[in-house]
Amino acid sequence: MVRQPISGPAGVWAGATAPRPCRRKQWRGGSTVTRGEGGECVTGEVLWRPRPDAAETANIGAFARRLSALAGADLTAYPDLWRCSVERPGLFWGAVWEHFGLGGPVPEDRVLASAAMPGAVWFPDERLNYAQAVLAAPGMGEADTAVRGYSDTRDPVEWTLRELRSAVARLRGGLLAAGVGRGDRVAAWMPNAPETYALMLAAASIGAVFSSCAPEFGARAVIDRLKQIEPAVLFVTDGYRYGAKTIRRDREIAQVVDALRPGAVVTFPYLGEGFQAGERWEDFGRDGALAFEPVPFDHPLYILYSSGTTGLPKAIVHGHGGIAVEHAKMLGLHHDLGPGDRFLWYTTTGWMMWNYLASAPLVGAAVVAFDGAPDPEGLWRLAEESGATYFGTSAPFLMACRDRGVVPKEVADLSRLRGIGSTGAPLPPAGFDYVREAVSATAQLQSLSGGTDLCTGFLGGAPTVPVWRGELSCRCLGADVRSFDPSGRDGVGREGELVIASPMPSMPVGLWGDTDRKRYRDTYFDTYPGVWRHGDWITVTERGSAVISGRSDATLNRGGVRMGTAEFYSVVEAVPGVADSLVVHLDDEDRLLVFVATTVPFDAALEAAIRAAIRTELSPRHLPDAITAVPAIPRTVTGKKVEVPVKRLLQGVPVDRAVARGALADPAALDAFLPRG
């Protein structure tokens, strides 16, 4: 059958019919090749192609022409552009710096003065301020919408750029009056609301260091994170609504304040039910002019935290310059955002995607923030109501919508969407099919992989790159992502350790409190000296796309056949009735255990269906020794499955050493994995 392309404003779908289902995997040296009924490669089937004029109309095209002139070579083809970005990082990042108005021309050798890792030195002669760059909002007028805030707790809030600048100025005045200065920490246990956004920018304008925790974090999780950084001022939220449920925070706030003993406490009256600790939000601000402290490129901007499932969360410090150039590159070139766009990503203030979302005005786009429960239909309606042109979410959310039979294009008008982002976990091939068939026939699906450590995605998509089923379309510009074998040899077409072989500007400035940088080196550079090891299994294809097959510390290895957990989940969770799953390999006993949360009663027929799917679509060697139904699969507050902590529990490690309950979205989900009696 010859498929007729479907054209649209963003690109062209390569076929109107769904690809045939995978039947089996052929194993070659630990890597997998997915085959369909006729033997064709199904995982790599093209689902979307860029429009023929994409190189002319997309932002990345104009940038490629600029860099081509500087390099003296034609870089309009994405592979050539990527190659230049990693082989001549000084030229590339200097062009990003200038193209997005972050500063004037910088000589190539003064963009990256030292390429040593760790310890790369970027833009040593330059000064900037992240907040100033954001609030410059190129192409956005003073009366244009800069941020829209939606919430389960209160009515929508909309601020123009003028109103956002005014809010930042008042909060800046309040911070200065409270004695906050350059390098002091400002912490917020607050929701994804315009006020929190303004507070972050106000702290940055002074050169103070911002850090946030989501309202749903428990007291222990907040203390574990914020006590490390000793905040000068702590902002707290009296409570919030999650769907129809009201959650008060009176008792938890008292615990946190007692443990942290900050210099000042300010309460944001989100619920507005009268509770107050310290100063009222309304009384905190001060009149004053909006001003910005110029700081070095690597001056600390904010502190993010690792999940902390097995110990104290790492306090990861990101710098003003690294975040500014990296986010401008991603939002402007990869997501094709600019003036007139509205960027919605479902996130909380406890996930790095909030910080990513916050950078939208760097390229002239408006922020759309939402705080509340991720309703499978409501979020799509919010995309319509907010006028979002790019909607980002997590892979688990997309799969949950699919499993519940939600057809977003039937519940909301999504015609404005040009891009759909997915991250937080690998999106299985079935998720690609779902987005194409049920969400949009024209918007480009970009499956991203990255993380808190770099506060960005280093694998994703681009307007000039096709979308292949089940794959991350490309290595992002400036991200020298490679697949290393145990000896440190780079390889294409086979699975290996995901590494970043040359520096990126948004690599952490450091870890807070790690004065000798030993923990930093041990965390990222212990396996391959001078090369960043990320901790995932990756296969880079010959066309430059990639597949993430799971965490390298949670690998399933039976009979010499190695498999990433992501491959396992994509098959198990495609079985009707399975909503979620977790797989653990107990190496010392060579026992493979599968746990499933189901939407139907777990019985012999469902177990047989799961086993049949694993046998035919994965490998007979990976048939589980036991399949057990559990009420829920434990996940972190950012939605990641806690594979290693559960494995440690099953190996007999005491619960208080195996996992930090405060890092879990639902600590009760862990109970099914605890020893009885």
C-alpha positions in Angstrom: 0.0 0.0 0.0 1.3 3.5 -0.9 0.7 5.9 2.0 -0.4 9.4 1.2 1.2 12.0 3.4 -0.9 14.2 5.6 0.2 17.8 5.5 -0.1 20.3 8.3 1.3 23.6 9.5 4.2 22.1 11.5 5.2 19.1 9.4 4.1 16.0 7.5 3.0 12.7 9.0 4.6 9.9 7.1 1.6 7.7 7.1 -2.1 7.8 8.1 -2.2 4.2 9.3 -0.6 2.8 12.4 2.6 0.7 11.9 2.2 -3.1 12.4 2.9 -4.3 15.9 6.2 -5.7 16.9 6.3 -9.5 17.0 9.8 -10.4 18.2 13.2 -9.1 19.0 16.4 -10.4 17.3 19.3 -10.2 19.7 22.8 -9.3 18.6 25.5 -8.8 21.2 23.2 -7.3 23.7 21.5 -4.8 21.4 18.0 -5.2 19.9 16.5 -4.9 16.5 12.8 -4.7 16.5 11.1 -6.6 13.6 7.5 -6.5 12.3 5.5 -9.2 10.7 7.3 -8.8 7.4 10.7 -8.5 8.9 10.9 -4.7 8.5 12.3 -2.5 11.2 9.2 -1.1 13.0 10.7 0.9 15.9 12.5 3.1 13.4 9.5 3.8 11.1 9.2 7.4 10.1 6.1 8.9 11.7 6.6 12.6 10.9 8.6 14.5 8.4 9.5 18.2 8.5 7.9 20.4 5.9 10.1 21.1 2.8 10.5 24.7 3.8 11.3 24.0 7.5 15.0 25.1 7.0 13.7 28.4 5.8 10.8 29.1 8.2 12.1 27.6 11.5 14.4 29.4 13.9 17.0 26.7 13.5 17.3 27.5 9.8 18.3 31.2 10.4 20.7 30.1 13.1 22.3 27.5 10.8 22.8 30.1 8.1 24.5 32.4 10.6 26.8 29.6 11.9 27.5 28.5 8.3 28.9 32.0 7.5 31.1 31.9 10.6 32.4 28.3 9.9 32.8 28.8 6.2 30.8 25.6 5.5 27.3 24.7 4.7 25.6 23.6 8.0 22.0 23.6 6.9 21.7 19.8 7.2 21.1 18.9 10.9 23.9 16.2 11.1 26.4 18.8 9.9 25.1 21.4 12.3 25.3 19.0 15.2 28.9 17.9 14.3 30.1 21.5 14.1 28.4 22.2 17.5 30.4 19.6 19.3 33.7 19.8 17.3 33.9 23.6 17.5 32.0 24.4 20.8 33.6 27.9 21.1 32.2 28.9 17.7 28.8 27.3 18.3 28.1 28.6 21.8 29.5 32.0 20.9 26.9 32.1 18.1 24.1 31.1 20.5 25.2 33.8 22.9 25.1 36.5 20.2 22.1 35.1 18.2 19.8 35.3 21.3 21.0 38.7 22.4 22.8 37.6 25.6 25.8 39.6 24.8 28.1 40.9 22.0 30.6 39.0 19.9 33.1 36.8 21.9 36.3 35.4 20.3 36.0 31.6 19.9 38.9 31.0 22.2 37.3 33.1 25.0 34.0 31.2 24.8 35.5 28.0 26.0 38.7 28.9 27.7 39.3 25.5 29.1 37.6 22.3 27.9 38.8 20.1 30.8 36.1 18.0 32.5 35.2 18.6 35.3 36.3 22.3 35.4 35.5 23.6 32.0 35.7 27.4 31.8 33.0 29.2 29.8 32.9 32.9 28.8 35.5 34.0 31.5 35.4 37.6 30.5 31.6 38.1 30.3 29.1 39.3 32.8 25.3 38.8 32.6 22.2 38.3 34.8 19.7 35.5 34.0 16.8 37.5 35.2 17.7 40.5 33.0 17.9 38.2 30.0 14.5 36.7 30.8 12.8 40.0 31.4 14.3 41.5 28.2 11.8 39.1 26.5 12.8 39.9 22.9 9.8 40.5 20.6 7.4 40.7 23.5 5.6 44.0 24.2 5.0 45.5 27.6 1.3 44.8 27.3 1.7 41.3 26.0 1.0 38.3 28.2 4.2 37.1 29.8 2.8 34.4 32.2 -0.6 32.7 32.6 -1.2 30.8 35.8 -3.9 28.1 36.2 -4.6 26.2 39.3 -6.9 23.9 41.2 -6.6 26.2 44.1 -7.7 29.6 42.7 -9.0 31.4 39.6 -6.6 31.9 36.7 -4.0 34.7 36.9 -2.6 36.5 33.9 0.3 39.0 34.0 1.6 41.1 31.2 5.3 41.7 30.8 4.9 45.0 32.5 3.1 43.4 35.5 5.7 40.6 35.7 8.5 43.2 35.8 6.6 45.1 38.5 6.2 42.0 40.6 9.9 41.2 40.3 10.8 44.7 41.3 8.6 44.6 44.5 10.0 41.2 45.6 13.5 42.4 44.9 12.9 45.3 47.2 11.5 43.0 49.9 14.6 40.7 49.6 17.0 43.6 49.9 15.1 45.0 52.9 15.4 41.6 54.5 19.2 41.8 54.1 19.5 39.3 51.2 22.6 39.9 49.1 24.7 38.3 46.5 25.2 34.6 47.2 22.6 34.3 49.9 20.0 31.5 49.5 16.3 32.2 49.0 14.1 29.1 49.4 10.5 28.6 48.3 8.1 25.8 49.3 5.6 27.1 46.9 3.4 26.1 43.9 3.9 26.6 40.2 2.3 30.0 40.2 3.3 33.4 38.8 4.3 34.6 42.2 6.9 31.9 42.6 8.2 32.6 39.1 8.6 36.3 40.0 10.3 35.4 43.3 12.9 33.3 41.5 13.6 36.2 39.1 13.9 38.7 42.0 16.4 36.5 43.8 18.4 36.1 40.5 18.4 39.9 39.9 20.3 40.4 43.2 22.7 37.5 42.6 21.1 35.5 45.4 20.7 31.8 44.9 17.2 30.4 44.6 15.9 26.9 45.4 12.4 25.5 45.4 10.4 22.5 46.6 6.9 21.6 45.5 4.0 22.0 47.9 3.3 18.3 47.8 6.8 17.5 49.3 6.5 16.3 52.8 8.3 18.0 55.7 11.1 15.5 55.7 11.8 15.8 52.0 11.9 19.7 52.3 14.2 19.5 55.3 16.5 17.1 53.6 16.9 19.5 50.7 16.8 22.9 52.2 18.8 22.3 55.3 21.9 21.7 53.2 21.8 25.2 51.8 20.8 27.3 54.9 18.3 29.7 53.4 18.3 33.3 54.5 14.6 33.6 53.7 12.1 30.8 53.5 8.8 31.3 51.6 6.0 28.8 52.4 2.5 28.1 51.2 -0.3 27.6 53.6 -1.8 24.8 51.6 -3.2 23.9 48.2 -5.9 22.0 46.4 -5.2 18.9 44.3 -8.2 18.2 42.3 -11.1 18.3 44.7 -8.9 17.6 47.8 -7.7 20.4 50.1 -4.3 20.0 51.8 -3.3 22.2 54.6 0.4 22.6 55.6 0.2 24.2 59.1 1.9 21.3 61.0 4.5 20.6 58.3 5.4 24.3 58.1 6.1 24.4 61.8 8.3 21.3 61.5 10.3 22.8 58.6 10.8 26.2 60.2 11.9 24.6 63.4 14.5 22.5 61.5 15.8 25.1 59.2 15.6 28.2 61.4 15.9 30.7 58.5 16.5 34.4 59.0 13.0 35.2 57.9 9.8 33.3 57.0 7.1 34.6 54.6 3.7 32.9 54.0 2.0 32.9 50.6 -1.7 32.7 51.3 -2.6 30.3 48.5 -5.6 28.7 50.3 -6.4 31.9 52.1 -7.8 30.3 55.2 -6.0 32.5 57.7 -2.9 30.5 58.6 0.3 32.5 58.7 3.9 31.9 59.7 6.3 34.9 59.8 5.5 37.8 57.5 2.6 38.0 55.1 3.3 37.8 51.4 1.3 41.1 50.8 3.5 42.9 53.3 6.8 41.6 52.1 7.3 43.5 48.9 8.8 47.0 48.7 8.6 49.7 46.1 11.8 50.1 44.1 13.4 50.2 40.7 14.0 47.0 38.8 17.8 46.5 38.6 20.1 43.6 37.9 23.5 42.6 39.4 25.9 41.6 36.6 27.5 38.4 37.6 30.2 36.0 36.2 29.0 33.3 33.8 29.3 30.6 36.4 27.7 32.5 39.3 25.2 30.3 41.1 21.6 30.9 39.9 19.6 28.2 41.6 20.0 24.8 43.3 18.1 21.7 42.1 18.1 18.3 43.8 18.5 14.7 42.8 15.6 12.4 43.7 17.2 11.4 47.0 15.6 7.9 47.0 18.7 6.2 48.5 20.2 9.0 50.6 20.4 12.7 51.1 19.6 14.4 47.7 22.5 16.0 45.9 22.2 19.8 45.9 23.1 20.6 42.3 24.2 24.2 41.6 23.5 25.7 38.2 24.9 29.0 36.9 23.4 32.1 35.3 25.3 31.9 32.0 25.1 28.1 31.5 21.3 28.1 32.0 20.8 31.2 29.8 22.6 29.9 26.7 21.4 26.3 27.1 17.8 27.1 27.5 17.9 29.7 24.7 19.3 27.1 22.4 16.7 24.4 23.4 13.6 26.6 23.5 14.6 28.8 20.5 16.2 26.2 18.1 14.8 22.8 19.1 11.3 23.7 20.2 11.1 26.6 17.7 9.6 29.0 20.2 9.5 32.7 19.7 7.4 35.8 20.1 3.7 35.0 20.1 4.2 31.4 21.4 2.8 30.1 24.6 4.8 27.4 26.3 3.0 25.0 28.6 4.8 22.1 30.4 3.0 20.2 33.1 5.4 20.4 36.1 5.8 21.3 39.7 8.4 23.5 41.3 10.2 20.4 42.5 11.1 19.2 39.0 13.7 20.7 36.7 11.1 21.2 34.0 9.8 24.1 36.0 13.1 25.8 35.7 13.1 24.9 32.0 9.6 26.3 31.5 10.6 29.5 33.3 13.1 30.4 30.6 10.5 30.8 27.8 10.7 34.6 27.7 14.4 34.3 26.9 13.2 33.7 23.3 10.1 35.9 23.6 7.6 33.2 24.4 5.1 33.4 27.3 4.9 30.9 30.2 1.8 28.9 30.9 1.9 27.5 34.4 -0.4 25.0 36.0 -0.6 23.8 39.6 -2.9 20.9 40.3 -3.9 17.4 39.5 -3.0 16.1 36.0 -6.5 15.3 34.8 -6.2 13.2 31.6 -8.9 15.4 29.9 -8.5 18.6 31.8 -4.9 19.3 30.8 -5.7 19.0 27.1 -8.6 21.5 27.7 -6.1 23.7 29.4 -3.9 23.6 26.4 -6.8 24.9 24.3 -7.9 27.5 26.9 -4.4 28.9 27.4 -3.7 29.1 23.7 -0.6 26.9 24.1 1.5 26.4 21.0 3.8 23.9 22.7 2.5 21.4 25.3 5.0 19.3 27.3 4.2 16.6 29.8 5.6 13.3 31.0 5.7 9.9 29.2 3.6 8.3 32.1 0.9 11.0 31.6 0.6 10.3 27.9 0.5 6.5 28.5 -2.2 7.0 31.2 -4.3 9.0 28.8 -3.9 6.2 26.2 -4.8 3.5 28.8 -7.9 5.4 29.8 -9.1 5.8 26.2 -8.8 9.6 26.2 -8.8 11.1 22.7 -7.4 14.6 23.3 -8.3 16.0 19.9 -11.9 15.1 20.6 -12.0 16.9 24.0 -10.1 20.0 23.0 -9.2 22.1 20.0 -5.5 21.5 19.7 -5.0 23.1 16.3 -2.6 25.7 17.7 -0.2 23.1 18.9 3.0 22.9 16.8 4.9 20.8 19.3 4.3 18.1 21.9 7.0 17.3 24.4 7.5 14.1 26.4 10.1 13.4 29.1 10.5 12.0 32.6 10.8 8.4 31.2 11.3 6.8 27.8 8.1 7.0 25.7 7.4 3.5 24.3 6.6 3.1 20.6 2.9 2.7 21.5 3.0 6.2 22.9 4.3 7.6 19.6 1.3 5.9 17.9 -1.1 7.4 20.4 0.1 10.9 20.0 -0.1 10.7 16.2 -3.6 9.1 16.2 -5.3 10.7 19.2 -3.6 14.1 19.8 -2.5 15.8 16.7 -1.9 15.0 13.0 0.5 17.9 12.5 2.3 18.8 15.8 5.8 17.4 16.1 6.3 14.9 18.9 9.6 15.5 20.7 10.6 12.8 23.1 13.3 14.2 25.3 16.0 12.8 27.6 18.2 14.8 29.9 17.8 15.5 33.6 18.2 17.6 36.7 22.0 17.3 36.5 22.2 19.5 33.4 18.7 21.1 33.7 18.0 20.4 30.1 17.4 17.7 27.5 20.5 16.5 25.6 18.5 14.1 23.3 15.3 15.3 21.7 13.9 16.6 18.4 14.4 19.5 16.0 12.1 21.1 13.4 14.3 19.9 10.6 14.6 16.3 11.8 12.1 13.5 11.2 10.3 11.6 14.1 11.1 7.9 14.2 8.8 5.6 16.1 10.1 4.8 19.5 13.2 6.9 19.1 14.6 10.2 20.3 15.0 12.0 17.0 18.5 13.5 17.5 21.3 14.4 19.7 20.7 18.0 20.7 23.0 20.8 19.4 26.1 21.2 21.6 25.5 17.9 23.3 28.3 15.4 22.5 26.3 12.4 23.5 27.9 9.0 22.8 27.5 5.3 23.5 30.6 3.9 25.3 31.5 0.3 25.9 33.3 -0.7 29.2 36.6 0.2 27.6 35.5 3.7 26.7 35.1 3.0 23.0 32.4 4.9 21.1 30.0 2.9 19.1 27.0 3.3 16.8 24.2 0.7 16.5 24.9 -1.0 19.7 23.9 -0.4 23.3 26.4 1.2 25.7 26.8 3.7 28.5 25.4 7.1 27.8 28.2 9.6 28.1 28.8 13.3 27.2 32.3 13.4 25.8 32.8 17.2 25.8 31.6 20.0 28.1 28.2 21.6 28.0 27.7 25.1 29.5 24.8 23.9 31.8 26.8 21.2 33.5 26.6 22.0 37.2 28.8 24.7 38.7 29.2 22.2 41.5 27.4 20.4 44.3 26.5 22.6 47.3 28.9 21.9 50.2 31.2 19.8 48.1 34.2 22.1 48.7 36.9 19.8 47.4 34.6 18.7 44.4 35.2 15.1 45.3 31.5 14.2 45.3 31.1 15.9 42.0 33.9 14.0 40.4 32.7 10.7 41.9 29.1 11.2 40.7 29.8 12.0 37.1 33.4 11.2 36.2 34.3 8.1 38.1 34.0 5.6 35.3 35.5 7.4 32.3 38.0 10.1 33.5 37.3 13.4 31.8 34.0 12.2 30.3 30.5 12.6 31.9 28.8 9.3 32.6 25.0 9.8 32.9 23.9 6.4 34.1 21.6 5.3 31.2 21.9 2.7 28.5 21.8 4.2 25.0 21.9 3.1 21.4 22.8 5.7 18.9 21.6 4.8 15.4 23.4 5.5 12.1 20.9 8.3 11.3 21.8 10.1 14.6 18.6 9.2 16.5 18.8 7.3 19.8 17.0 4.8 22.1 17.3 4.9 25.9 16.8 1.4 27.2 16.9 2.1 31.0 19.2 2.9 33.9 22.5 1.2 33.7 22.3 0.5 37.4 19.1 -1.4 37.0 20.0 -3.6 34.0 18.4 -7.0 33.5 21.1 -9.6 32.6 20.0 -13.2 32.3 22.0 -15.8 30.5 24.3 -13.2 29.0 21.5 -11.3 27.4 21.3 -7.8 28.7 18.2 -5.7 28.6 17.2 -2.2 29.7 14.2 -1.9 31.9 12.5 0.6 29.5 12.3 -2.2 26.9 10.6 -4.4 29.4 8.1 -1.8 30.5 7.0 -1.0 27.0 6.0 -4.6 26.4 4.4 -5.4 29.8 2.4 -2.1 30.0 1.0 -2.7 26.5 -0.8 -5.8 27.8 -4.5 -4.8 28.3 -5.2 -4.5 32.0 -1.7 -3.5 33.0 -1.5 0.1 34.1 2.0 0.2 35.5 4.9 -2.2 36.2 8.3 -2.6 37.9 10.9 -5.2 37.2 13.8 -6.1 39.4 16.6 -8.6 38.8 18.1 -10.0 42.0 21.6 -10.8 40.6 22.8 -12.9 43.5 19.8 -15.3 43.1 19.3 -14.8 39.4 15.7 -14.1 40.0 13.6 -11.8 37.8 10.6 -10.4 39.6 7.8 -8.4 38.0 5.3 -6.3 39.9 2.2 -4.9 38.2 -0.6 -2.5 39.0 -3.7 -3.4 37.1 -7.0 -1.9 36.0 -8.6 -5.3 36.1 -8.4 -8.2 38.6 -5.1 -10.0 38.4 -5.8 -13.6 37.5 -4.2 -16.5 35.8 -5.3 -15.3 32.4 -3.7 -11.9 32.8 -0.5 -13.5 34.1 -0.4 -15.8 31.1 -0.9 -12.8 28.8 2.0 -10.9 30.4 4.3 -14.0 30.1 3.3 -14.5 26.4 4.1 -10.9 25.6 7.5 -11.1 27.3 8.3 -14.4 25.5 7.3 -13.4 22.0 8.2 -9.7 22.0 11.3 -9.6 24.3 13.2 -12.8 25.1 12.4 -16.2 26.5 15.4 -15.8 28.8 13.6 -12.9 30.5 10.5 -14.7 31.6 10.0 -13.7 35.2 10.3 -16.1 38.1 7.3 -14.4 39.6 4.6 -11.8 38.7 3.0 -10.1 41.6 0.1 -7.6 41.7 0.6 -4.6 43.9 -1.7 -1.6 44.6 0.7 0.9 43.0 4.2 1.2 41.7 6.4 3.4 43.8 7.6 6.5 42.0 9.5 9.6 43.0 7.8 13.0 43.3 8.9 13.6 39.7 7.4 10.4 38.4 10.4 8.1 38.1 10.1 4.5 39.1 12.3 3.6 42.0 13.9 0.4 40.7 17.1 0.4 42.7 15.6 1.1 46.1 13.0 -1.6 45.6 15.8 -4.0 44.6 17.7 -3.1 47.8 14.6 -3.7 49.9 14.1 -7.2 48.3 17.8 -8.0 49.0 17.2 -7.4 52.7 18.5 -3.8 53.1 16.6 -2.1 56.0 14.0 0.3 54.7 15.6 3.4 56.3 18.8 2.6 54.4 17.2 1.5 51.1 15.0 4.4 50.4 14.0 7.9 51.6 10.2 7.8 51.9 10.0 11.6 51.7 11.3 11.4 48.1 8.3 9.3 47.0 5.1 10.7 45.5 3.1 8.1 47.4 5.1 6.5 50.3 2.4 4.0 50.9 3.2 2.4 47.5 6.3 1.0 49.1 4.4 -1.1 51.7 3.8 -4.0 49.3 7.6 -4.5 49.0 8.4 -4.5 52.7 9.0 -7.8 54.5 6.0 -9.2 56.4 6.0 -9.8 60.1 
